[in-house]
Amino acid sequence: MILQPLQQLVQTNRDKNNFQGLTPHQRKRYLDHRQAYKQNRYKPPKKFPTQFPLIKKDDTQYQFRLFHQVQNMKSAHFQSKYTLSMGSIPNLLLHTHFDQIVFYDVAKLKSDTTRIPVEALGLDVIDSVCAVAGMSGDILIINLLNGKLEKHIVNQKRDFINHVHFYQNYLVSNDNGGFIRIFDYQNGLKEIFSYQDKASVNLTSVNDSKQIAYCGDRLGLNVLDVQSGTIIHSLEPHTEFGFAVAYHPSKSYQLASSSEDGSAVIYDLRSPKVPIQQFIGSEHPIYNISFSKNGSHLFLAESNSYLHILNTSMYDSVQSIEMHGEISGIANDTYDENRFYFGTSCTFGDGICEFFKMN
């Protein structure tokens, strides 16, 4: 893989309202653009009675550390917000940008990029292996230690692979053809499971009970049992298409879902009739929901301008972070469970925001 240096800067700006270091003129231009962008394109979310208390603001959970100004942090597709990941190689963040991967070392403050033979939507990294979802029905497997590439066409109709993610020794993909597939990525990407839904599948998440939660271009949140191949839960948390699902990393019965209606709903699948909590954002779709590595917090990224951090102990406190531009991905630090990163992109510059958990 041929690496080409990219110009990169680091901002130590401590202004919580402007950690990207924008000038007053740039901030005004962005806020004017955001105001013009506001329009009621989606139905408002449902209002649920919930099992847990009302959510209160708490801005003391995570603290801004650095803004790493890194080029090419924009998502290739406006709905694809899973483009940032970190594996077992210390400090190395990877981000997809159209037909490129950006490599950023947060310790050395250095970024590089290389072109790849797919038009990428998103990626996931486990240990030293990277999987990239392609727009033409292809998946790219990259060995980050030796640079070896393996390109696999996994659907002949060339439907978008909307997302890929590793789960234990397997790779799970979902696509615009409605297919959910599980592969043995250590054995030539051998397909070992396949299921087709009636609509495009936008995201999947797997728990320890081998249950796949998924959402897509229709109303409804489904939970599929892999062993029987049957739907065991069919829920209706949203008024618009669902775009993100995530299981709690240690409480596999807790499931979070988000949608273009701008809300996130959290269920206890042992008693899913009434959600345990609902969060409603500001004005944009929520395209990314990710739990922290230890499950203490749930990150909720609106498509633009806001990232929210929900404490999962009782799902009753939230920290809201405002930035300028879209959020392209969220990544937990592999070696520090109290640190996370998210990518941002706006007209005036791209970069990676670094936050850490406060004591």
C-alpha positions in Angstrom: 0.0 0.0 0.0 1.5 3.3 -1.1 1.1 6.0 1.6 1.0 9.6 0.7 1.5 12.3 3.4 -1.3 14.6 4.2 -1.0 18.0 5.8 -2.3 17.8 9.4 -2.6 20.2 12.3 -3.7 19.9 15.9 -5.9 22.5 17.7 -5.5 22.8 21.4 -8.4 25.2 21.6 -10.3 24.7 24.8 -13.4 26.7 23.8 -16.2 24.1 24.2 -18.3 26.0 21.8 -15.6 26.2 19.1 -13.1 23.4 19.6 -12.7 23.2 15.8 -11.0 26.6 15.8 -13.3 28.3 13.3 -13.0 32.1 12.9 -16.1 34.2 13.8 -16.8 34.7 10.1 -16.7 31.0 9.4 -18.9 30.2 12.3 -21.5 32.7 11.2 -21.5 31.3 7.7 -22.0 27.8 9.0 -24.8 28.8 11.4 -26.5 30.7 8.6 -26.3 27.6 6.4 -27.6 25.4 9.2 -30.6 27.7 9.7 -31.4 27.6 6.0 -31.0 23.8 6.0 -33.8 23.5 8.7 -36.9 22.0 7.2 -39.4 19.6 8.3 -38.5 16.8 5.9 -39.3 13.9 8.3 -42.3 13.0 10.5 -41.8 13.9 14.2 -41.0 10.9 16.4 -43.6 9.0 18.5 -43.7 9.9 22.2 -43.4 6.8 24.4 -44.1 6.2 28.1 -40.8 4.8 29.3 -39.6 2.6 32.2 -36.8 4.9 33.2 -36.9 8.5 34.5 -36.9 11.6 32.3 -33.5 12.6 30.8 -31.6 15.5 32.4 -28.7 17.5 31.1 -25.2 16.6 32.4 -22.2 18.3 30.7 -19.7 16.8 33.1 -19.4 13.3 31.6 -16.8 13.7 28.9 -14.3 16.5 28.3 -12.8 17.8 25.0 -9.0 17.1 24.7 -7.8 17.9 21.1 -9.1 18.6 17.7 -6.9 16.8 15.1 -7.3 18.6 11.8 -7.1 15.8 9.3 -8.1 16.0 5.6 -10.7 13.9 3.9 -13.0 13.1 6.8 -16.2 13.5 4.8 -18.5 10.4 4.4 -18.9 9.1 0.8 -22.6 8.9 1.3 -24.7 11.3 3.5 -26.4 8.4 5.4 -23.2 6.4 6.0 -21.9 7.4 9.4 -19.8 4.4 10.3 -16.6 5.4 8.6 -14.2 5.6 11.6 -12.7 2.6 13.4 -9.7 1.5 15.5 -8.3 -2.1 15.9 -5.5 -3.5 17.9 -2.7 -1.4 16.4 -2.2 1.3 19.1 -3.4 4.8 18.3 -4.2 4.0 14.6 -7.5 5.4 13.4 -8.9 4.5 10.0 -11.5 6.4 8.0 -13.0 5.7 4.6 -13.3 8.6 2.1 -14.7 7.5 -1.3 -11.9 5.4 -2.9 -9.4 6.1 -0.1 -8.6 5.1 3.4 -7.1 7.8 5.7 -4.7 6.5 8.4 -4.2 8.7 11.4 -1.8 8.1 14.3 -3.2 10.0 17.3 0.0 9.7 19.2 2.4 10.8 16.5 -0.1 13.3 15.2 0.5 12.1 11.6 -1.9 11.2 8.8 -1.5 9.3 5.6 -3.8 8.1 2.9 -4.0 5.4 0.2 -6.3 4.6 -2.6 -8.3 1.3 -2.5 -10.1 -0.6 -5.3 -13.6 0.0 -4.0 -15.9 3.0 -3.6 -16.2 2.7 0.2 -19.2 3.4 2.4 -17.8 2.4 5.7 -15.4 0.1 7.5 -14.7 -1.9 10.7 -11.4 -3.0 12.2 -10.6 -6.0 14.4 -7.1 -6.7 15.6 -5.0 -6.0 12.5 -7.7 -6.7 9.9 -9.9 -4.1 8.2 -13.1 -4.8 6.3 -14.5 -2.1 3.9 -18.1 -2.0 2.6 -18.3 -1.2 -1.1 -20.9 0.6 -3.2 -20.8 -2.1 -5.9 -21.6 -5.1 -3.9 -18.0 -5.7 -2.9 -16.1 -6.1 0.4 -12.4 -5.4 0.7 -10.4 -7.2 3.4 -7.1 -5.5 4.3 -4.3 -7.0 6.4 -2.9 -3.9 8.1 0.4 -5.5 8.9 1.5 -6.5 5.4 -0.9 -4.5 3.3 -2.4 -7.5 1.5 -5.8 -6.8 -0.2 -8.6 -9.2 -0.9 -11.6 -8.0 -2.9 -14.7 -10.1 -2.8 -18.0 -9.5 -4.8 -20.6 -10.8 -2.4 -23.8 -10.0 -4.4 -24.1 -10.4 -8.1 -26.7 -7.6 -8.4 -24.0 -5.2 -7.1 -26.3 -3.7 -4.4 -24.7 -1.2 -2.0 -23.1 -3.0 1.0 -24.4 -0.5 3.5 -22.3 -1.7 6.4 -19.8 -4.4 7.5 -18.9 -5.2 11.1 -16.9 -7.8 12.9 -18.4 -10.0 15.6 -16.0 -12.4 17.3 -14.6 -14.6 14.5 -17.2 -13.5 11.9 -17.9 -10.6 9.6 -21.5 -9.5 9.2 -22.7 -7.5 6.1 -26.0 -6.0 5.1 -27.0 -4.4 1.8 -29.6 -2.6 -0.3 -30.9 -5.9 -1.6 -32.2 -6.7 1.9 -29.6 -9.4 2.5 -27.9 -10.0 5.9 -24.8 -12.2 5.4 -22.4 -13.8 7.9 -18.9 -14.7 6.7 -15.9 -16.6 8.0 -13.4 -13.8 7.2 -10.4 -16.0 8.2 -11.4 -18.6 5.5 -11.6 -16.7 2.3 -14.7 -14.8 3.3 -16.7 -18.1 3.2 -20.5 -17.3 3.6 -22.0 -19.3 6.4 -25.4 -17.6 6.9 -27.8 -15.6 4.7 -31.2 -14.0 5.3 -33.2 -11.7 3.0 -35.6 -9.0 4.3 -38.2 -7.3 2.0 -36.4 -3.9 2.2 -32.9 -2.5 2.2 -31.1 -3.3 5.4 -29.2 -0.2 6.7 -27.5 -1.6 9.8 -27.1 -4.7 11.9 -25.9 -5.6 15.4 -25.3 -9.0 17.0 -25.5 -10.0 20.7 -24.0 -13.0 22.6 -27.2 -15.0 22.0 -26.6 -15.0 18.3 -29.5 -12.6 17.7 -29.2 -10.0 14.9 -31.0 -6.8 15.3 -31.5 -4.8 12.1 -33.3 -1.9 10.6 -33.8 -0.6 7.1 -35.8 1.3 4.5 -39.2 0.5 6.1 -40.8 1.1 9.5 -39.9 -1.4 12.2 -37.0 -2.9 14.1 -36.5 -6.6 13.9 -34.5 -9.2 15.8 -33.5 -12.3 13.9 -32.4 -15.5 15.6 -29.5 -16.9 13.6 -29.9 -20.5 14.7 -33.6 -20.8 13.7 -33.6 -18.2 11.0 -36.8 -16.7 12.4 -37.8 -13.2 13.6 -38.3 -13.3 17.4 -39.0 -9.6 17.9 -40.7 -7.0 15.7 -40.9 -3.6 17.2 -42.1 -0.2 15.9 -40.1 2.5 17.7 -40.0 5.1 14.9 -42.1 7.1 12.4 -39.4 7.1 9.7 -36.9 4.6 8.3 -34.4 3.1 10.9 -30.7 3.7 10.3 -28.8 2.5 13.3 -29.0 -0.3 15.9 -26.7 -1.3 18.7 -26.6 -3.9 21.5 -25.2 -3.0 24.8 -21.7 -4.7 24.9 -22.3 -6.5 28.2 -26.1 -6.4 28.7 -27.1 -8.3 25.5 -30.8 -7.8 26.3 -30.5 -4.0 25.9 -31.0 -2.8 22.4 -30.8 0.8 21.1 -32.3 2.0 17.8 -32.3 5.3 15.9 -34.0 6.8 12.9 -34.5 9.6 10.4 -37.2 10.9 12.8 -34.4 12.2 15.0 -35.0 9.9 18.0 -33.3 7.0 19.7 -35.3 4.3 21.6 -33.7 1.8 24.0 -35.4 -1.5 24.8 -35.0 -4.3 27.3 -35.8 -7.3 25.1 -36.8 -9.3 28.2 -39.8 -7.0 28.4 -40.0 -5.0 25.1 -43.6 -3.9 25.3 -42.6 -0.6 26.9 -39.2 1.0 25.9 -36.9 1.7 28.9 -35.9 5.1 27.4 -36.4 7.5 24.5 -34.1 10.3 23.4 -35.2 13.0 21.0 -32.5 15.1 19.4 -32.5 18.6 17.9 -33.5 18.6 14.3 -31.6 16.1 12.3 -31.7 12.3 11.7 -29.6 10.1 14.0 -27.5 8.0 11.7 -25.0 6.6 14.2 -25.5 5.1 17.7 -22.5 3.4 19.4 -21.9 2.2 22.9 -18.7 3.0 24.7 -16.3 0.1 25.0 -17.4 -0.7 28.6 -21.0 0.1 27.9 -21.2 3.0 30.4 -22.4 5.5 27.8 -24.3 5.5 24.5 -23.1 7.9 21.8 -25.8 9.3 19.5 -24.7 11.3 16.4 -27.1 13.4 14.5 -26.3 13.7 10.8 -25.1 17.3 11.4 -24.1 19.6 14.3 -24.7 17.5 17.4 -23.4 14.5 19.2 -25.1 13.4 22.4 -23.7 11.2 25.2 -26.3 9.2 27.2 -25.3 7.7 30.5 -26.5 4.1 30.5 -26.7 3.4 34.2 -30.3 4.6 34.2 -30.4 6.3 30.8 -31.4 9.5 32.6 -28.6 12.0 31.9 -27.2 13.3 28.6 -24.4 15.5 27.5 -24.8 17.3 24.2 -21.8 18.5 22.2 -22.3 21.0 19.4 -19.9 21.2 16.5 -19.8 22.7 13.0 -20.5 20.2 10.2 -21.5 16.6 9.7 -20.3 13.7 11.9 -18.8 10.9 9.8 -18.0 8.2 12.4 -17.4 7.3 16.1 -14.6 5.2 17.4 -13.7 3.9 20.9 -10.0 3.8 21.8 -8.9 0.2 21.9 -6.5 0.6 24.8 -8.3 3.3 26.8 -12.0 2.7 27.6 -12.4 6.3 28.8 -11.4 7.8 25.4 -13.3 8.1 22.2 -13.1 10.0 18.8 -15.5 11.2 16.2 -14.9 12.5 12.7 -16.3 15.9 11.5 -16.4 17.6 8.2 -17.5 21.1 7.1 -16.7 23.6 4.4 -13.9 25.1 6.5 -12.0 22.0 7.4 -12.2 18.3 8.4 -10.8 16.6 11.5 -11.1 14.2 14.4 -12.4 15.3 17.8 -10.9 13.6 20.8 -12.8 13.4 24.1 -12.1 11.6 27.4 -14.2 10.6 30.3 -14.0 12.9 33.3 -13.5 11.5 36.8 
